[in-house]
Amino acid sequence: MERVALVTGGSRGIGRATARLLAQEGYRVAINYRQDHAAAASLVAEIVAAGGTAQAFAADIAEEAQVMALFAAVDAAFGPLTALVNNAGILFQQARIEELDATRINRVLATNVTGAFLCCREAVKRMALRHGGRGGAIVNVSSAAARLGAPGEYVDYAASKGALDTLTTGLSLEVAAEGIRVNGVRPGFIYTEMHADGGEPGRVDRVKAQLPMRRGGQPEEVAAAISWLLSDAASYVTGSFLDLAGGK
């Protein structure tokens, strides 16, 4: 069976490393991005130059119509989806709760929670045996913040990832008999561009001495965990979480 993977938020960071690795492993990779077309296009070019198959697809997963159009476009380009990596996520400037407003909170939840729900919904419609699918695997990219709370920095982001963990657990049970496995990874303190979105590009270097492993992680380390959870080697694993936070 042809393996087709959709990686949301695939133009940078963990998503980029995951798309690259899955292409190396023989997946036809759909790389979703919201606005950085140049970054997505450069990744596609890199994968194709290495002998892989990839295509970039623009969509804001916080918008239901765009999610539906995204999945339809992937269907047309690559055929039946077999793997979904729900990686797209946003956070904003570090802030205490007194500084948060509804606009920020709702934007975080729209992307990190509603967007993930919508992508899971569309994937299940295509993968589930009850819908004529052939099964598949979903990996939701959560965060160590779901366990730690991110006090004084991103409580809204942490709460959104806690919701994503609950989605992972519930959905894994809902579709286990339909040939779909659903698992999560919880990275923490990884060297990605996301820390700059929060106003502190050097955050990992600031906190790494407090971690049991005394170092930050690399996106490729998270990608390897995602790849394993999608693979046949994890065929009896569902509803599970892999923490990648240096022991924190």
Buried (B, 14 or more C-beta within 10 A) or exposed (E): EEBBBBBBBBBBBBBBBBBBBBBBBEBBBBBBBBEBEEBBBBBBEBBEEEEBBBBBBBBBBBBBEBBBBBBEBBBEEBEBBBBBBBBBBBBBEBBEEEEBEEEBBEBBBBBBBBBBBBBBBBBBBBBBEEEEBEBBBBBBBBBBBBBBBBEEBBBBBBBBBBBBBEBBBEBBEBBEEBBBBBBBBBBBBBBBBBBEBBEBEEBBBEBBEEBEEEBBBBBBBBBBBBBBBBBEEBEEBBBBBBBBBBEB
